[in-house]
Amino acid sequence: MSHASQMNRESPGTQRGQRDDAGLIAESYRVPERFGAVFDRHATAIHGYVARRLGRDVADDLVAETFLVAFRQRAGYDPDQPSARPWLYGIATRLISRRRRDEVRFFRAIARTGIDPAADPVAEPVADAGARRADAQTLHCRLAGALARLSTADRDALLLVADGLSYAEAAQALGVPPGTLSSRLARARRRVRAELGGVNPADERLEQSHG
């Protein structure tokens, strides 16, 4: 394998010389403890993703379940995929879908109260930032309401990409063709944009208000 090919096979979060996720998963057939390195690389991202969709109270348990399912299903992992990131996000998304009513209630509660249980409480650094914070909170409430009204499929597409996955990775996570992912994402953005009065849901301010 060429140096360039090896670089392409390295997973996000790996350093030069470290095994990619596919290699670690293969090694875990003989040494199950090796799977722990996959957890260490991706658990924080998966926890944040779940928390932003269901709240922090649920995230710990669902992350544990995600990696338990992944460990049990690792024999079916595609060794040609160096990064387990889309695979893990896909498992987490399927587990979230079993709680879609809870998710809709979660977003409706944010829209109603303006309080996001998934957000970290951060002290305001400057006195004159109050107006900006109020504007962001208003946008966040409207976004949460718009997300609650999306179909599950469209919400999955939008939030996977909002969490940093590429179109290809999001399509892989959902097990759909890239064209299907693009259609769902375009529809979700169009509907959210309309409910936000023309604000682009891919806008940085919007993504920050969701994160």
N, C-alpha and C positions, 0 to 999 in steps of 0.2 A: 504494500500500500504506500502511495506517495505521501510526502509530508502534507501537501495540500489536502489530500483525501482524509488524512488523519485529523487535520484541523477541522474539516467539515463534520467529522463524526463526533467531535467533542460536544458535550451537553452544556447548556447555559449553567453557569455556576461552577464548572470544572476548571481546573488550572492545568497548564501544560504538564503532561506526564501522568495525570490522573486518569483513571478509567472512566469512560463515559457510562451513562446509565445502563445502556444495553449490556456492557461488559459486567457491571456490578450485578445486574439481574441474572445474567448467565452464571456468574460465580455463586450466586445465592442458592442455586440448585444443590451445590455441594456444601456450601457454608451459609446457612440461612442468615447468619448475623450480618453478612455483607449487604443485605437489603437495607439495613439501618442507614447506610450512607445515602441511599436514595431518599429516605425520609429526611435526613439532615439537610439535603439540598433543596427540597421542595416543600416541606411542611409549612414553613412560614408563609409562602405565597398562597398555598391552598387554604390555609387558615384565614388569611385576609379576604380571599375570594368568598368563602362560605360566610364569614362574618358580615360582609357587605350585602349578602342576600338574605340571611336569616338571623343575624345578630350574634354577638359574641357568646351568649349563653349556650347556643347550639353548636358553635364552631368547634369547640374542643372535641365533643363526641363525634361529630361528623368527619372531622379530619382523621381521628383514630379509625373510624369505620372505613374511610377512603383507603387508607394504607393497609388495613386488614384485607379488604377486598383485593387490592392490588397484589398483595403478597400471595393470596390464595390463587389468583389468576395469572401469576407471573409466567407460568409455562406457556401461555398463549401470547406472550409479548413478542412483538415483531423485532427481531435482532437487528434489522436494517434501520431501525429508528434510534439514533444515538441518544436522543433526549426523551425521557419519560414524561416530560411536562404535559404535552397534549393528552396523553393516556391518562394521567392522574386527574387533570382537569375534567376529562370526560367522565371518569368514575364519580368525581365529586358532583358534577352536574346532574348525573342520573340519580344520585342520592338526594340532591336538592329537589329534583322533580317529584319525588315521593312526598315532599312536604310543600307542594305548590300552594296549597291553601294558607299554610303558615307564612309563606313568602309574601303572598298578596296582602295578608293582614299586616305583616311587618312594614311593607312599603306604604300601606294606607295609614298606619299609625304615624309614620314619619310625616306624611303629607298633612295629617290632621294636627299633630302637636309641634312639628318642627324639631323634634328631638330624635337624633339618630343614635340608637344604643350601640351601633358598631363603631362610632367615631371615638377617637381618643380625646379626652378633655384636655385642651391646650390653653394655657393662660394667654390672654391678649397681649402681644408684645408692645403695642403702642396705643396711646389713648385715642388717637383720631381714627383708629381702624374700626370703630364700632359700626359706622355706616356701611363700610364694605362688608363686615360680617353679617349685618342684617340683610343686605342684598343677596349675599351668598346663601343665607338661610332660606330666603324666599324662593330662590331658584332651586335649592335643594328640595324644598317641600313640593314644588311643582313637578320636579323631575321624579320624585318618589311616586307621586300620584300617577304620572304618565307611565312609569314602569309597571305599576300595579295593573294598568289597563291593557298592557300588551299580552299577546298570546305567550304561552310558555316557550314555544319554539323561537319566536322573535326575541323574547327577553334573553334567552340563553345566548343567542348569537350576539346580541348587542353587548351583554355584560362580559362575555368571554373576550371580545375584542377590547372592550374598555379596560379589562384587567391586564392587557398587554400582549395577548396572543396575536400572532399574525393571522391573516385570513386563512392561510393553509393550515396553521395549527388549530384554529377554531373549528374548521371543517373536519379535521382529523379527530378532534375531541368529541364532536357530535356524531361522527360516523356518517357524514353527508358529503356529497360532491361539492367542490368549491363553488360551483354556480348556484347551488341551493343556498349555501351559506351567504353568498353575496346578495341573493334575492331577499333573504330573511333580514339581513342587516340593513339593506336599503329601505325595506318596508318599515322596520323598527325605527330607524332614524327619521324617516318621513313623518311617521305618526307622533313621535316624541317632539320633533321640531314643531309640528302644528300645534301641539298642546302647550308648548313653551313660547308660543307667539313668534315663531321664526328663529329662535335661538338654535344654533347648530349643536346637536347632541355630541358631536365629536370635538366641540370647542374645549380648550384647555380648562376654562373656568368650570364647565359642566363636569368634566372628569374629576377635577379637584373637589367639587361639591359632593360627588358620589364617593370619593375615596376617603 
